């Protein structure tokens, strides 16, 4: 999000997949081995904070090789200015990052796609917007130009968010069947000046590496959560 500014409609949240089953592997195993659900693919990004009050943490990207999950890279991460919130109970405008397990529909950016990017990549143009207007039929959607029923004050003019949207991945929160009031515009993007309005952010070099690494055929997902408690990432 814009440096030092919390966006008007920061985030849309999905229900955390909290399963009562015990972790599938011992405490010393790689994090994905201890998760109840990794999305079914062979690539996974974990974005983990110490607690729901944290605004910082770690993003790690993993891949399954030879029947095991191995770490492919990591970077320091930033979360919402008000920390993290369980996806099913969080509401729009609370400046929290939704916990949960999500797909990654596509990437976008103000800059050209990094070399090696195979994820569908949409280039930001002057008339590119992300609608966060609860009244609009384009709620939680890219709209180009801005939809007539989407108020400018309730939308992000994507080209203005530089460096944040130099490179970004759409996080599939509240995306397939958007529910009004849950929030819109949750992305994995480049760091701004501080905490986000509900997204996850990492340094620019990390975003370039993630985009070079991610392969749609391997069905990458992102799991967002905490180290322990009801939103513990190992419960997904």
C-alpha positions as a printed Julia matrix, in Angstrom:
236×3 Matrix{Float64}:
   0.0     0.0     0.0
   1.01    3.66   -0.32
   3.97    4.49    1.98
   2.8     5.57    5.42
  -0.84    5.58    4.36
  -3.49    2.98    5.09
  -5.69    2.42    2.04
  -9.41    3.13    2.33
 -10.53   -0.44    1.86
  -7.57   -2.44    2.92
  -8.34   -6.12    2.95
 -10.75   -8.87    2.29
 -10.65  -11.91    4.51
 -11.35  -15.55    4.11
 -12.06  -18.09    6.82
  -8.96  -19.66    8.32
  -8.85  -23.37    7.62
  -8.38  -24.57   11.19
  -8.36  -28.34   11.43
  -8.34  -30.12   14.75
  -6.01  -32.83   13.52
  -2.54  -33.04   15.01
   0.39  -31.88   12.87
   1.52  -34.51   10.39
   5.2   -34.42   11.36
   7.43  -33.7    14.33
   8.31  -30.24   15.58
  11.68  -30.35   13.85
  10.23  -31.02   10.4
   9.95  -28.25    7.78
   6.89  -26.07    8.37
   4.84  -27.41    5.4
   5.32  -30.97    6.69
   3.6   -29.88    9.92
   0.62  -28.27    8.17
  -2.73  -30.0     7.86
  -3.27  -28.5     4.38
  -0.82  -26.94    1.94
  -3.25  -26.43   -0.95
  -2.45  -29.61   -2.87
   0.36  -28.19   -4.99
   4.13  -28.58   -4.87
   4.93  -24.94   -4.14
   3.95  -23.0    -1.02
   4.61  -19.57    0.48
   4.3   -19.2     4.24
   3.9   -15.75    5.78
   4.27  -16.1     9.53
   4.14  -13.57   12.37
   4.91  -14.17   16.04
   1.37  -13.22   17.14
  -1.77  -11.51   15.88
  -0.42   -8.21   17.25
   2.74   -8.39   15.14
   3.28   -6.19   12.11
   6.44   -8.01   11.01
   7.45  -11.6    10.42
   8.94  -13.87    7.8
   7.96  -15.05    4.33
   9.43  -18.38    3.21
   8.83  -20.03   -0.13
   8.99  -23.81   -0.31
   8.91  -26.5    -2.97
   8.29  -30.21   -2.81
  11.22  -32.19   -4.2
  11.78  -35.92   -3.87
   8.76  -36.28   -1.6
   9.95  -33.63    0.87
   9.39  -29.9     1.35
  12.57  -27.86    1.01
  13.1   -24.14    1.49
  13.73  -22.22   -1.72
  14.08  -18.74   -0.21
  13.06  -16.38    2.58
  12.66  -12.7     3.35
  11.53  -10.42    6.18
   7.83   -9.59    5.88
   5.47   -6.83    6.93
   1.8    -7.23    7.78
  -1.15   -4.97    8.5
  -0.75   -1.92   10.71
  -3.16   -3.53   13.21
  -1.61   -6.98   12.97
  -3.38  -10.13   11.8
  -6.98  -11.28   12.16
  -8.77  -14.57   11.65
 -10.19  -14.45    8.15
 -13.78  -15.33    8.94
 -14.27  -12.61   11.56
 -12.26   -9.73   10.1
 -14.06   -6.83    8.45
 -13.07   -4.29    5.82
 -11.15   -1.25    7.0
  -9.58   -2.8    10.11
  -6.01   -2.62    8.77
  -5.35   -6.27    9.58
  -3.93   -9.03    7.41
  -6.25  -12.04    6.99
  -4.97  -15.4     8.17
  -5.73  -18.37    5.98
  -4.66  -20.5     3.04
  -5.15  -18.92   -0.39
  -4.37  -19.45   -4.03
  -2.46  -16.89   -6.11
  -4.57  -16.09   -9.2
  -2.12  -13.85  -11.06
   0.65  -11.29  -10.77
   0.8    -7.64  -11.77
   3.12   -4.69  -11.61
   4.09   -1.19  -12.58
   7.41   -2.64  -13.78
   7.82   -5.27  -16.47
   7.63   -8.87  -15.27
  10.96  -10.1   -13.91
  12.89  -12.43  -16.2
  11.72  -15.99  -15.59
   8.15  -15.08  -14.59
   5.67  -17.74  -15.78
   2.72  -16.66  -13.63
   0.18  -14.69  -15.7
   1.35  -11.08  -15.32
  -0.73   -7.96  -15.87
   1.1    -4.69  -16.47
  -0.26   -1.66  -14.59
  -1.25    1.21  -16.86
  -2.44    4.75  -16.23
  -6.1     3.67  -16.21
  -5.66    0.55  -14.02
  -7.71    0.49  -10.81
  -8.6    -2.01   -8.09
 -12.19   -1.51   -6.96
 -12.9    -1.66   -3.22
 -16.35   -0.07   -3.39
 -18.92   -2.29   -1.67
 -21.63   -0.85   -3.93
 -19.89   -1.75   -7.15
 -20.37   -4.8    -9.35
 -16.58   -4.7    -9.74
 -15.93   -5.12   -6.01
 -12.52   -6.69   -5.35
 -11.61   -6.7    -9.03
  -9.11   -5.05  -11.36
 -11.01   -2.6   -13.54
  -9.58   -0.79  -16.54
 -10.72    1.91  -16.8
 -12.37    2.43  -13.42
 -15.91    1.09  -13.52
 -18.65    3.71  -13.66
 -20.23    2.38  -10.44
 -16.91    2.28   -8.54
 -16.21    5.52   -6.72
 -12.62    6.77   -7.06
 -12.46    7.38   -3.31
 -13.21    3.68   -2.81
 -10.65    2.34   -5.27
  -6.88    2.13   -5.64
  -5.33    3.83   -8.65
  -2.65    1.19   -9.03
  -0.07    3.28  -10.86
   0.15    5.63   -7.86
   1.4     2.87   -5.57
   5.09    2.88   -6.38
   7.21    1.13   -5.13
   4.58   -1.12   -3.53
   3.03   -2.3    -6.78
   6.26   -2.43   -8.73
   5.63   -6.2    -8.48
   2.75   -7.96   -6.78
   0.86  -11.24   -6.56
  -2.9   -11.24   -6.04
  -3.8   -13.25   -2.93
  -7.06  -15.06   -3.57
  -8.81  -13.79   -0.46
 -12.5   -12.98   -0.94
 -11.84  -13.23   -4.65
 -13.74  -16.07   -6.3
 -17.1   -15.15   -4.73
 -16.57  -11.75   -3.14
 -18.61  -10.97   -0.04
 -19.32   -7.27    0.45
 -17.76   -5.84    3.58
 -15.02   -8.43    3.94
 -12.51   -6.23    2.21
 -10.68   -6.08   -1.08
  -7.19   -5.84   -2.51
  -5.06   -8.29   -0.56
  -1.7    -8.71   -2.28
   1.84   -9.92   -1.71
   3.81   -6.86   -2.83
   6.94   -4.77   -2.42
   7.6    -2.98    0.87
   6.56    0.62    1.35
   7.66    2.77    4.28
   6.06    0.68    7.0
   3.26   -1.72    7.85
   0.59   -2.4     5.23
  -3.16   -1.84    5.17
  -3.76   -5.59    5.24
  -1.42   -7.01    2.61
   1.85   -8.89    3.05
   4.95   -7.07    1.82
   8.58   -8.02    1.27
  11.67   -6.3    -0.18
  11.69   -5.73   -3.94
  14.43   -8.28   -4.57
  12.4   -10.93   -2.74
   9.35  -10.19   -4.91
  11.44  -10.59   -8.04
  12.8   -13.9    -6.76
   9.33  -15.15   -5.86
   7.97  -14.29   -9.3
  10.9   -16.04  -10.96
  10.33  -19.1    -8.73
   6.53  -19.49   -8.86
   5.19  -21.92  -11.47
   1.42  -22.07  -12.09
   1.63  -25.75  -13.04
   2.82  -26.47   -9.49
  -0.24  -24.74   -7.98
   1.45  -22.4    -5.49
  -0.54  -21.2    -2.47
   0.15  -18.81    0.37
  -0.52  -19.61    4.05
  -0.72  -16.58    6.36
  -0.74  -17.04   10.12
   1.02  -16.94   13.46
   3.53  -19.13   15.24
   0.98  -20.37   17.8
  -2.59  -20.0    18.98
  -5.88  -20.23   17.04
  -4.26  -18.79   13.91
  -1.16  -21.0    14.08
   0.05  -21.68   10.59
   0.5   -25.41   11.31
  -3.29  -25.77   11.67
  -4.1   -24.88    8.08
